[in-house]
Amino acid sequence: MTTETQTPAQPPSVLRRLTSALVPFLALFTALLIGAIIIWASGADPIAAYSALFAGALGSPTAIANTFAKATPYMIAGLAVALGFRSGLFNIGAEGQMYAGALVGVVIGTNPATQNLPSLILVPLVILGGAVGGMLYGAIPGFLKARTGAHEVINTIMLNFVAFRLTDWLIRSKEPIILRDPIATVDRTADVWAGATLPKLIEGTELHAGIIIAVALVFLVWWLLFKTTIGFELRTVGTNPDAAKYAGMNVGRNIILAMALSGGLAGMAGIGEVAGGPGELTPGLFAGIGFDSIAVALLAKSNPLAIIPAALLWGGLLNGAQLMQIRADLSIDVIKMIQALIIMFVSADQIIRWLYRLRTKNGEGQAVFARGWGS
């Protein structure tokens, strides 16, 4: 009688690790290469265009600081979307949740009862209010999915429109005046108290303390997902809810929790943009941020730690776009095309692996998404 012995699974080789790390850089290179062809075909100089893009994003200490500032809301909102992905949920409602959080935070930050509070208390209070507003708004589609099976994609899209129109009404309404600043010549809320604003880190730039909050949240979410029982349950429910239920996990509760946490992060992104930026909320202030944050989460492959470079890349492209427009006489649409190409190649990295003859093994390098539209 023969005895079979099983060879233990071997850890990934150094070569495979290097290959996986190389794929995103090759995706970026390929997107920029195709973008250069598009720029050349439009009659502009690709070298001048990319030189201007680099200078606008990283060409000076001020440009670098502004790139970090531009990346801050995408970092937090992208983290919100990535947390949903890890939990098997496609949260398209980050932008609506940003408005919900910003509304609650602004109400706290402009309330006469909080005017004389020190910044040490008022800033955390305003940020916490934004988180609570976003959590409550994010919990709604989570509850509907857990209790009725209603798909979170449809619910979050519809709740986005509710948040947009609600914000418009609360700020634009003149009879009665609700949140509109009565002495302002444009539709906006009153400025939050000076003690509620996030301090600038570098004078003369847009960089504020929100970047510190964003980086702290990245590591906090990573710790939650990969080092705690709660995170293990969220990831298990996201991967296989039937197996999670068989193992005794409360699938419905975890769905609601995941959407609430995702919404809370988005709400913090919203109030952070207000408190660190203009100081008041206007209709359309977050236009496009929530949806672009989905792209940031895809670039990061739903990895919380990878959200930081993904958001910085996104912020750099946006920050450098203006100088690129001026120096190379290009439309902003070219930048949007390059962004789309980067997302396509990073998300569908099999294209890059095929182009550069890189091997794939055991699904390595694939992004983590929601389970599917019909789940």
C-alpha positions in Angstrom: 0.0 0.0 0.0 1.4 3.4 -1.0 1.1 6.5 1.0 0.4 9.7 -0.8 2.0 12.8 0.5 0.7 16.3 -0.3 3.1 19.1 -1.1 2.2 22.1 0.9 1.1 25.2 -1.0 4.1 27.3 -1.9 4.0 31.0 -1.1 4.0 33.4 -4.1 7.5 33.6 -5.6 9.4 36.9 -5.7 8.9 37.0 -9.4 5.1 36.7 -9.1 5.1 39.4 -6.4 7.1 41.7 -8.6 4.8 41.0 -11.6 1.7 41.9 -9.6 3.3 45.1 -8.4 4.4 45.9 -12.0 0.9 45.6 -13.6 -0.5 48.9 -12.3 2.6 50.8 -13.5 2.3 49.1 -16.9 -1.4 50.0 -17.0 -0.5 53.7 -16.3 2.2 53.7 -18.9 0.0 52.1 -21.5 -2.8 54.6 -20.8 -0.4 57.6 -21.1 1.1 56.1 -24.3 -2.4 55.9 -26.0 -3.2 59.3 -24.6 -0.1 60.7 -26.3 -1.2 59.3 -29.6 -4.6 61.0 -29.1 -2.9 64.3 -28.2 -0.6 64.0 -31.3 -3.6 63.2 -33.5 -5.4 66.3 -32.2 -2.5 68.4 -33.4 -0.9 69.1 -30.1 2.6 68.2 -28.7 2.4 65.2 -26.4 5.7 66.1 -24.7 4.6 69.6 -24.0 1.2 68.4 -22.8 2.6 65.8 -20.4 5.3 68.2 -19.2 2.6 70.7 -18.3 0.6 67.9 -16.6 3.5 66.9 -14.5 4.4 70.5 -13.6 0.8 71.2 -12.6 0.6 68.1 -10.4 4.1 67.8 -9.0 6.2 70.7 -10.4 6.6 72.7 -7.2 5.9 72.4 -3.5 2.6 74.4 -4.0 1.6 72.1 -6.8 2.3 69.0 -4.7 0.3 70.4 -1.7 -2.6 71.2 -4.0 -2.5 67.7 -5.5 -2.8 66.3 -2.0 -5.7 68.6 -1.3 -7.4 67.6 -4.5 -6.9 64.0 -3.6 -8.4 64.2 -0.1 -12.1 63.9 -0.8 -11.4 61.1 -3.3 -9.3 59.3 -0.7 -12.2 59.2 1.8 -15.0 58.7 -0.6 -13.0 56.1 -2.5 -12.4 54.3 0.8 -16.2 54.3 1.3 -16.8 52.6 -2.0 -14.0 50.1 -1.5 -15.5 49.1 1.9 -18.8 48.4 0.1 -17.0 46.4 -2.5 -15.2 44.3 0.1 -18.6 43.6 1.7 -20.2 42.5 -1.6 -22.1 45.8 -2.1 -22.0 48.3 -4.9 -22.5 51.7 -3.2 -23.1 54.2 -6.0 -24.6 56.6 -3.4 -21.4 58.1 -2.1 -22.2 61.5 -3.5 -25.6 61.6 -2.0 -24.2 60.4 1.3 -21.6 63.2 1.1 -24.4 65.8 0.9 -26.2 64.1 3.8 -23.1 64.3 5.9 -22.4 67.9 4.9 -25.9 69.0 5.7 -25.7 67.6 9.2 -22.2 69.0 9.7 -23.1 72.5 8.5 -26.2 72.6 10.8 -23.9 71.8 13.7 -21.2 74.2 12.5 -23.5 77.2 12.0 -25.7 76.6 15.1 -25.5 79.5 17.6 -25.2 77.0 20.4 -21.8 75.8 19.1 -20.4 79.2 18.2 -18.2 79.6 21.3 -16.9 76.0 21.5 -13.2 75.7 21.2 -11.9 74.1 17.9 -10.6 71.1 19.8 -14.3 70.2 20.5 -16.1 71.8 17.6 -14.0 70.3 14.7 -14.5 66.7 16.0 -18.2 67.5 16.6 -18.7 68.7 13.1 -16.8 65.8 11.6 -18.8 63.3 13.8 -22.0 65.0 12.7 -21.0 64.4 9.0 -20.3 60.8 9.8 -23.6 60.3 11.5 -25.5 62.0 8.6 -23.8 59.8 6.1 -24.3 56.6 8.2 -28.0 57.2 8.5 -28.3 57.9 4.8 -26.2 54.9 3.8 -28.1 52.6 6.2 -31.3 53.2 4.3 -30.4 51.2 1.2 -28.6 48.6 3.4 -31.8 48.1 5.4 -33.9 47.8 2.2 -31.6 45.2 0.8 -31.3 43.2 4.0 -35.1 43.2 4.7 -36.7 43.3 1.2 -33.9 42.2 -1.2 -34.1 45.6 -3.0 -30.8 46.0 -4.9 -28.5 48.6 -3.5 -27.4 49.9 -6.9 -31.0 51.1 -7.7 -31.6 52.4 -4.2 -28.4 54.4 -3.9 -28.9 55.9 -7.4 -32.4 57.1 -6.5 -31.2 58.3 -3.0 -28.6 60.4 -4.8 -31.3 62.3 -6.5 -33.2 62.7 -3.3 -30.1 64.1 -1.6 -29.3 66.5 -4.6 -32.8 67.9 -4.7 -33.1 68.1 -0.9 -29.9 70.1 -0.7 -31.1 72.4 -3.5 -34.4 73.0 -1.7 -32.8 73.6 1.8 -30.3 76.0 0.4 -32.3 77.8 -2.3 -35.5 78.2 -0.4 -36.4 81.8 0.4 -39.9 81.5 1.7 -39.2 80.1 4.2 -35.5 80.5 4.6 -34.1 77.2 5.9 -30.4 76.9 5.4 -29.7 79.7 3.0 -27.6 82.6 4.2 -30.0 85.5 4.0 -27.3 88.1 3.4 -25.6 86.2 0.6 -26.0 87.1 -3.0 -25.7 83.5 -4.2 -27.4 80.3 -3.0 -25.3 79.0 -0.2 -25.4 78.3 3.5 -23.9 80.5 6.1 -20.2 80.0 6.8 -19.4 77.5 9.5 -17.9 79.0 12.6 -14.2 79.7 12.4 -13.6 77.1 15.1 -15.2 74.5 12.9 -12.9 74.9 9.9 -10.0 72.5 9.2 -6.7 74.4 9.5 -4.5 74.9 6.5 -1.3 72.9 6.7 0.7 75.0 4.2 -0.2 78.7 3.8 -0.9 79.8 0.2 -2.1 76.3 -0.8 -5.4 74.4 -0.6 -3.9 71.7 1.6 -5.8 71.3 4.9 -5.8 68.9 7.9 -8.4 66.8 6.1 -5.5 64.9 4.5 -4.4 63.7 7.9 -8.0 62.5 8.7 -8.1 60.8 5.3 -4.8 58.8 5.8 -5.9 57.9 9.4 -9.2 56.6 8.0 -7.4 54.4 5.4 -5.4 52.6 8.1 -8.4 52.4 10.4 -10.5 50.7 7.7 -7.7 48.4 6.8 -7.4 47.4 10.4 -11.2 47.0 10.7 -11.4 44.8 7.6 -8.4 42.6 8.1 -7.7 42.5 11.9 -11.1 42.4 13.5 -14.0 39.9 13.7 -16.3 42.5 12.3 -14.2 42.9 9.3 -13.9 39.2 8.8 -17.7 38.9 8.8 -18.1 41.8 6.4 -15.6 40.2 4.0 -17.2 36.7 4.4 -20.7 38.0 3.7 -19.3 39.9 0.7 -17.7 36.8 -0.7 -20.4 34.2 0.0 -23.5 35.2 2.0 -24.8 31.6 1.9 -21.6 30.3 3.5 -21.6 33.1 6.0 -25.2 32.3 7.0 -24.3 28.6 7.4 -21.4 29.6 9.6 -23.9 31.5 11.9 -23.2 35.0 10.8 -26.1 37.5 10.6 -26.1 38.4 6.9 -28.7 41.1 7.1 -27.0 42.9 10.0 -23.7 42.9 8.2 -25.2 44.3 5.0 -26.8 47.2 7.0 -23.5 47.7 8.9 -21.4 47.8 5.7 -23.7 50.3 4.0 -23.8 52.4 7.2 -20.0 52.4 7.5 -19.6 53.2 3.9 -22.1 56.1 4.1 -20.4 57.4 7.3 -17.0 57.6 5.4 -18.7 59.4 2.5 -20.4 61.8 5.0 -17.0 62.6 6.5 -15.7 63.3 3.0 -18.5 65.7 2.4 -18.2 67.8 5.6 -14.4 67.7 5.3 -14.6 69.3 1.9 -16.8 72.1 3.4 -14.8 72.6 6.6 -11.4 72.5 4.8 -12.5 74.4 1.7 -15.0 77.2 1.2 -16.6 76.9 4.6 -20.1 76.9 3.3 -22.2 74.4 1.4 -23.5 75.2 -2.1 -25.6 73.1 -4.4 -23.4 71.1 -6.7 -20.3 71.5 -4.5 -19.5 67.7 -4.7 -20.6 67.3 -8.4 -18.8 64.2 -9.8 -16.8 63.4 -6.6 -18.9 60.5 -5.6 -18.9 58.9 -9.0 -15.2 59.5 -9.5 -14.6 57.8 -6.2 -15.9 54.6 -7.7 -13.1 54.9 -10.2 -10.6 55.4 -7.4 -11.8 52.3 -5.6 -11.4 50.3 -8.8 -7.9 51.7 -9.3 -7.1 50.5 -5.8 -8.7 47.1 -6.5 -10.7 47.7 -3.3 -7.5 47.5 -1.2 -7.8 50.2 1.5 -4.0 50.9 1.6 -3.9 51.2 -2.2 -6.6 54.0 -2.0 -3.9 56.5 -1.1 -1.8 56.2 -4.3 -4.9 55.8 -6.4 -6.4 59.0 -4.9 -3.1 60.9 -5.3 -3.0 59.8 -9.0 -6.5 61.0 -9.5 -5.8 64.3 -7.7 -2.6 64.8 -9.7 -4.4 64.3 -13.0 -7.1 66.8 -12.0 -4.6 69.3 -10.5 -2.3 69.2 -13.6 -5.2 69.4 -16.1 -5.5 73.2 -15.9 -1.9 73.9 -16.7 -2.0 71.2 -19.4 -5.0 73.0 -21.0 -3.2 76.3 -21.0 0.3 75.3 -22.2 -0.7 72.6 -24.7 -4.0 74.2 -25.8 -5.9 71.0 -25.1 -9.4 70.4 -24.0 -10.1 69.1 -20.5 -11.8 66.2 -22.2 -8.3 64.8 -23.1 -7.6 64.4 -19.4 -10.9 62.6 -18.9 -10.0 60.2 -21.8 -6.7 59.5 -20.1 -8.4 58.8 -16.8 -10.9 56.5 -18.5 -8.0 54.6 -20.1 -6.2 54.2 -16.8 -9.3 52.8 -15.2 -9.9 50.4 -18.1 -6.3 49.0 -18.1 -6.0 48.8 -14.3 -9.4 47.3 -13.8 -9.1 44.9 -16.7 -5.5 44.0 -16.0 -5.8 40.9 -18.1 -5.3 43.2 -21.1 -2.0 44.4 -19.7 -0.9 40.9 -18.8 -1.7 39.8 -22.4 0.0 42.8 -24.0 3.2 42.4 -21.9 3.1 38.5 -21.8 2.7 38.4 -18.0 1.4 35.3 -16.4 -1.7 35.1 -14.2 -2.0 32.4 -11.5 -5.0 31.6 -9.3 -6.8 34.9 -10.1 -3.9 36.9 -8.8 -4.3 40.6 -9.2 -8.0 40.7 -9.7 -10.1 43.4 -8.2 -12.7 42.7 -5.5 -16.2 43.8 -6.6 -19.8 43.3 -5.5 -21.2 39.9 -6.2 -23.3 41.0 -9.2 -26.3 42.9 -10.4 -28.7 40.1 -9.7 -27.6 39.2 -6.2 
